[in-house]
Amino acid sequence: MFVINDRKRESRFGFTLVELLVVVGIIALLAALSLPALARARGGALRASCASNLKQIYIAFECYLSEHNDTYPARQDLPLYEPPGYWLWMGRGWRDLLRTYVPQSREEPLIYWCPADIRRITEEKYENTSYAYSMAFYHSPEQINAMTRTVDCYSDPKPVKPQRKATVLYPSKKILVGEWFSNHAAWAGDRGWFGTGGKRLYLFADGHVEYLDADQLIPANDGLPNPNLTRDGIRGKDIP
């Protein structure tokens, strides 16, 4: 009687060490090729979420304007050493004026926090706010043109002069709100939204959002890409 050798039959269905190494190598190669694509996809999703935040912020501004005679949010700035210790254009300041339209708190910042902003300083120092509001919307163009130093953004506060929506000459070119840090394109020398490097999402006065390098902005009165000190203020342009 003919008998099949079970050991030989079983060996036909196994893998050699070389075959296993080849399979593992192929899997590792495919994983390495897919990681950059996954990172890009995740980055794109975070930018889309941040852009959505900014568009919702624009709606909140429009609600405010409709109830305040088409006048932008304004409040007198105080020296940093006086309570509350920050200026209106800083996220902790202006978001309170929109609280009626977008409820939020330090613990639940909602649309005021970019999901790509992982800096602990934002949580601890800036109360989970990722965006800044151009002070050109609550100072006159003449006041803004008289501010030629970056330090003018946080020292020697000028009298508040609320600006009306009709005063914006180039709504598609004047930044209303923007990211404080370069969250979506990390830059080692990041000094905030009036720094000379990095890339940020900006909300313009007409409601559209753009993702721009700092060097794409027209230099402001302090020579920096600073939406606070735009030349001619609310009547000026931040992009060509």
Buried (B, 14 or more C-beta within 10 A) or exposed (E): EEEEEEEEEEEEEEEEEEEEEEEEEEEEEEEEEEEEEEEEEEEEEBBEEBBEBBBBBBBBBBBBBEEBEBBBBBBEBBEEEEEEEBBBBBBBBBBBBBEEBBEBEEEEBEBBBBBBBEBEEBBEEBBBBBBBBBBBBBBBBEBBBEBEEBEBBBEEBBEBBBBBBEBBBBBEBBBBBBBBBBBBBEBEEBBBBBBBBBBBBBBBBEBBBBBBBBEBBEBBBBEBBBBBBBBBBBBBBBBE
